[in-house]
Amino acid sequence: MGPLTDRALALDAADPLAKVRERFVINDEFVYLDGNSLGRLPKATIERMRSVVEDEWAHELVLGWSHWLDIGLDIGAKLAPLIGAAASEVVLCDQTSVNLYKLAVAGLRHSGRTDIITDEGNFPSDRFVLGAIASAAGGRLILAPEDPTAADVRSLATTNVGLVSFSHVGYRSGAMLNAAAVTQAAHDAGALMLWDLAHSAGAVPVELNAWGADLAVGCTYKYLNGGPGAPAFLFVSEALITELEQPMSGWYGHEDQFAMAAKFIPAGDIRRFVVGTPPIVSMVGADEGIRVTAEVGMAAIRTKSLALTDFFIEALGTMPQHGFTLITPGGHEERGSQITIQHPEGYRISLALRKAGVIPDFRAPDLIRFGFTPLYTTFGEAAQAADVLDRVMSSREYEDFEAIRMGVT
Ligand SMILES: *Cc1c(COP(=O)(O)O)cnc(C)c1O
């Protein structure tokens, strides 16, 4: 055991969140550092999903809707404090990409303008969806540099820009933006601000109302551990809810859903952004994941996240000979809960790591991401990942793998 491992064991022994790991199913041999792509399974989710299927669906059948109907609102209320929002401003529904579409169309229409600013490093759905919306409005999508700043917004904004939309934490770099300053710059330009919180919710403190944010979307299957394909969430600030018209007017968004009315009249609350029937089994997965996060609290999660990522950055610093570039910013204020390194052989290195039992992920063309989920990631795992990385590089084990990319990375 090296000094790194010794220190990791001491940090784990002193970790106030150490026991939370026991609330997750961990029966694999992996060092799992991909919770930023798909979080682990909370034990409580198994019983909850069983109960929804065997007790509720099997016995209640359609009568179950008497308590399922508002499940998206109920879970939204539970999530709201974790993202600095009021309960009435958040709902779980659809996917992040779909929610982004609904809110971006609504926001751009409300602005009466045609152009949208995002950044060239933003997630594909974000760039694709926002690009299509701007062009349908007869405008254009303006691309700021990756990991943009308030100054970028100021220099790119014109009187045509009605919406600015960035990821609060970049999925590639793990960089965290100064959300209050960026939101202010968007407002100064007369635009609304839409945040994508996919890599923020459950990972870093989010203060939507304190930032002055107008709109936000995010995932529940990453740091919130809701399960594969768990429903996403959306946020609309209170003052805007009744001002906005979303483009997908479904029956769930009607002010009187079961009136089966001839004409669409949007609900006077956050329901107007819901489209159709929620996936109940997946919804309860999101509920259990959010429950664990809410019980632990974002302050404790953030403290451990910074300690874990500091530890891993320090470990990387002991192996300069391997030629990695650390992409994630070093400053605490500028970092999410993942560490990204760049290497020309990134893809083959990520395969060699997987073979050696360390699961990071790979993002084309040359980035390896290590996600740290404080609820279940240990310092020991961070040390082991660093050791394995060092070994894979020193032995050039990665050269045994084909450089042709296949399947999910
Ligand atoms: C993961 C992720 C998404 C995922 O969108 P889905 O519609 O759930 O597939 C969207 N935006 C960002 C920034 C992401 O990281």
The ligand as a MOL file (V3000), in Angstrom:
LIG
                    3D

  0  0  0     0  0            999 V3000
M  V30 BEGIN CTAB
M  V30 COUNTS 15 15 0 0 0
M  V30 BEGIN ATOM
M  V30 1 C -27.1060 13.9200 -19.9540 0
M  V30 2 C -27.4900 15.2420 -20.5330 0
M  V30 3 C -28.7080 15.4190 -21.1960 0
M  V30 4 C -29.5640 14.1950 -21.4430 0
M  V30 5 O -30.7390 14.4270 -22.0590 0
M  V30 6 P -31.8110 13.2570 -22.2050 0
M  V30 7 O -32.9310 13.8950 -22.9070 0
M  V30 8 O -32.1230 12.7760 -20.8380 0
M  V30 9 O -31.1860 12.1460 -22.9900 0
M  V30 10 C -29.0510 16.6870 -21.6070 0
M  V30 11 N -28.2270 17.7460 -21.4110 0
M  V30 12 C -27.0260 17.5940 -20.8000 0
M  V30 13 C -26.1530 18.7690 -20.5870 0
M  V30 14 C -26.6270 16.3370 -20.3630 0
M  V30 15 O -25.4520 16.1680 -19.7790 0
M  V30 END ATOM
M  V30 BEGIN BOND
M  V30 1 1 1 2
M  V30 2 1 2 3
M  V30 3 2 2 14
M  V30 4 1 3 4
M  V30 5 2 3 10
M  V30 6 1 4 5
M  V30 7 1 5 6
M  V30 8 2 6 7
M  V30 9 1 6 8
M  V30 10 1 6 9
M  V30 11 1 10 11
M  V30 12 2 11 12
M  V30 13 1 12 13
M  V30 14 1 12 14
M  V30 15 1 14 15
M  V30 END BOND
M  V30 END CTAB
M  END
